[in-house]
Amino acid sequence: METLELLIGLLAAVAVVVRLAGHTPIPEPVLLLLAGLAVALIPGLPEVELDPELTLALFLPPLLYWAALHTDLRQLRANLRPIGLLAVGLVLVTTAAVALLAHSALGMPWAVAVVLGAVVSPPDPVAATAVAGRLGLPRRMVSILEGEGLLNDATALVLYRVAVAAAVSGTLSIGEAGVELAVSAVGGAAVGLAVGFIGSRVLRRVSEAPVENTVKLLLPYVAWLAAERLHASGVLAVLACGVLMARHWASISSGARLQARQLWDWLVFVLEGLSFVLVGVQLRTVVDGIEGRSLADLALAAAAVNLVVIAVRMALVFPASWLPRLSARLRERDPYPGWRYLTVIGWAGMRGVVTLALALAIPTTVAGGGPFPDRNLVVFLAFSVIVVTLVGEGLTLPLLIRRLGLTADDDGPAGDGRKALARLSEVALDHLDAIDPETDGVPAELVERLRERYRARLAHLGQQSEDGQPDDTRAYTDLVSDLLGAQREELRRLRERGGVTPEVARRLAHDLDVEEARLERERPG
């Protein structure tokens, strides 16, 4: 009963904090983390025991899947080189640097030290984009941060799995670890594509919105669990499944899409909020469980780990950008972005949900029944990295951006939602012009009424004219449904060509879904 009361209280706290975040310049993840630290100070707070494997499987699959569904593949491909250097190269170097520090200065066994490095190495997609999205950063910078946050989880989690297995068994083989990394990555991607393929076939046979969204909610968990059963990468399985299912998104009904957005927005809101608040709930228990180290020792250890994490990122983003451009061909195609741009990329390495989930998922025992070496110390240091990077970097990032004079770039027609909406109206008018009332059996007055409607929208950049009385005849609803379908197809082409930004495309697609759902409700039986 105490745990249930605590959960209800935490959910209420999340709702209040998110509400406050809308009235302050402080990003939501930072406020949620501060609220979690405040919770740790409440006397008499009951301890919450979280099952390690359940924690990882509960939080990560839906958050990664929802991020994958909204990944702009065109932007991902266009920025694959910098994203790959950050998501793979930087994670490997950070893991190695932290592991060396933990082994040499803190006395951790090598396997445990690698676990710590893998836990703190991946910047979080939720934290980074939540902070960056409010700051008006250039679109390419946001795309790189989103892509890094999406793909670095796979690198870190595969390293994490290998290191945890070595710590539990007491043996670590570099050769075997390399083979396991490759098999895990390939196997995870294959499992995710298979689950996505089967899921898309199932959804084609389902027409009820609640059933559709139940299937979509289960897919990330099925992909994760299937990959884990086969000792493959659950993260890559979920990402591959999400990317494949993103192609299926447009084929489901508008009602299902609207319901899915509400469902996933709520689920992501709850999981993100609880994850940050859980840092505070677990902090007291973790600190109390660390033996043989004073508070001063813990503070020094936390400072050293954070210094390495931040310094490695800041030091590597510059050569990672400069070295590839030794090629004249690359320099001509993609000029050097400049030190201000790279400084912000380097400072935007906030850790969050992924680091928390990995830390809490560390087993409590090893083979033979003994305790996992230095588990509480690893969790504490991971928590400290979340706090320092999320609060320290998250709160100072806006100031840094203003001091460096970085602003959102001009995306031209792609960034102007009114121009995209005007293009959709033109498509609707072309569709109407192609209709022959006599041949197609459509009343001429309906065609003319809709033509005037889209002309008015085109003239006023999105303001619809009021025609007085809605027409609920089947001919009207069928015709408007065809127009919406033509606009949705044009919106898809615009996004593929880069003629509209992902944010604008999602907003316009939502508007089309709302209008189509209204038509379905009004369609005569």
ZIWO-V576225 format. One line per field, one symbol per residue. phi: phi as a letter, one per 30 degrees, with the letter a starting at -180 (. if undefined). A space follows every 10 residues. Layout:
phi = ???
This chain:
phi = .ddddddddd dddddddddd ddcbdddeed dddddddddd dddidddccc dedddddddd eddddddddc ddddddddcd dddddddcdd ddddeddddd ddddccidee ddddeddddc dcecdddddd dddccidedd dddddddddd cddddddded dddddddddi bbcddddddd dddddddddd dddddddddd ddddcccded dedddddded dddddddddc hcdddddddd dddddddded dddddddddd ddddeddded dddddddded dddddddddd cibddddddd dddddddded dddddcdddd dddddddddd eddbdedjdd edddeddccd caeddddddd ddedbcejjd dddheddddd ddeddedddd dddddceedd ddddidbddd diedccdddd dddddddddd dddddceddd iceddddddd dddddddddc hjdddccicd ccdddddddd dddddddddd dddddddida deddeddddd dddddddddd dcddd
